[in-house]
């Protein structure tokens, strides 16, 4: 009988170790870490799960779009476990499932309560620039300056022009169910943070609710209206009340949106460093038909992640004078620029706040993407192409600062 290959010997040993997990996993001995273990194409989910379990103490979740398992194990075992897994021919990726704050890099200012709103200098400047909209805007204080700047109302002549029939996933901190501008707009969601409570997707931070108002705040003559007021929103909660979440939480949120046939996802979140697992998830979601619109970042430097991945639409931030915001990240990965300074939108629990950041610019473009889908753009490539046709470069700004420029809803094909 021919000798077993070394890789098969290792695999056999790993699978046999499943029965000895009690000895391998003394979680009480100290800190634990989570690892994302991705198996090669063709390896079954069951085999991948057994491999991951053989070195881990608990399976946290499965990530089917990238054929991966997330496991928990003692920190002191992490390096040796990773080495063992990578020596098999079934596993091609093992990453630490880092937990980070995803909002610090994309939100420039803390929530500031706004008691009342009237047309100030910002709105007046925009009205001058888009004179054709002036009669509508003057009678419609429901439109914040950013909604005016992207000329959203020019698309509102039909229900389809308001995004009717388009579902948008907001991958964020959740969304308020009770805010007057969002009641009936938010129709479902998913909590990626706690598999035992998948329906607990309410916002406990405020960020996701603010984003939601810019995308699809109701057009009812009160409060604020969004770019696509007839779109329907899904709250995909991947961040906690402090803006923290693991890479696997964000990936699970992306997977949920893609697997539920949603066509547009807003990701007003970002990390300074990337993840191969996250990159694979974004690629898989794009292939499944999900257009991901992501915040470029607020570092004033390179574009963050996932915005820098080519499958996403990366959004930079402008102010009301069509200048790039000082904080806005920049680089060849930027696709468009949108209003991102002093943006008024929904405040969690009631009322309204003005916030700044590429987080606030991104939902303008996500709303425009929803309008593109409603107009017949059936794939992420078609959405991108339609938005580019409607974009005009801002004078004095390089493409690294604005990509194709500012999108005008009135120019959507």
Secondary structure as UniProt FT lines:
FT   HELIX           6..16
FT   HELIX           17..20
FT   HELIX           21..24
FT   HELIX           27..29
FT   STRAND          32..39
FT   TURN            41..42
FT   HELIX           45..55
FT   STRAND          58..63
FT   HELIX           64..66
FT   STRAND          68..74
FT   HELIX           75..77
FT   HELIX           78..86
FT   STRAND          91..96
FT   STRAND          99..101
FT   TURN            104..106
FT   STRAND          112..114
FT   HELIX           121..129
FT   HELIX           131..133
FT   HELIX           134..138
FT   TURN            141..142
FT   HELIX           145..149
FT   TURN            150..151
FT   HELIX           152..155
FT   TURN            156..157
FT   HELIX           160..162
FT   TURN            163..165
FT   STRAND          167..172
FT   TURN            180..185
FT   STRAND          186..191
FT   HELIX           195..197
FT   TURN            198..199
FT   HELIX           207..216
FT   TURN            227..230
FT   STRAND          232..237
FT   TURN            241..242
FT   STRAND          244..246
FT   HELIX           247..259
FT   TURN            260..261
FT   STRAND          264..267
FT   HELIX           276..287
FT   TURN            288..289
FT   STRAND          291..295
FT   TURN            306..308
FT   TURN            310..311
FT   STRAND          313..318
FT   TURN            320..321
FT   TURN            326..327
FT   TURN            332..333
FT   STRAND          334..339
FT   STRAND          343..346
FT   TURN            348..349
FT   STRAND          352..355
FT   HELIX           358..374
FT   TURN            375..376
FT   HELIX           380..389
FT   STRAND          391..392
FT   TURN            395..396
FT   HELIX           399..402
FT   TURN            403..404
FT   STRAND          406..407
FT   HELIX           409..411
//
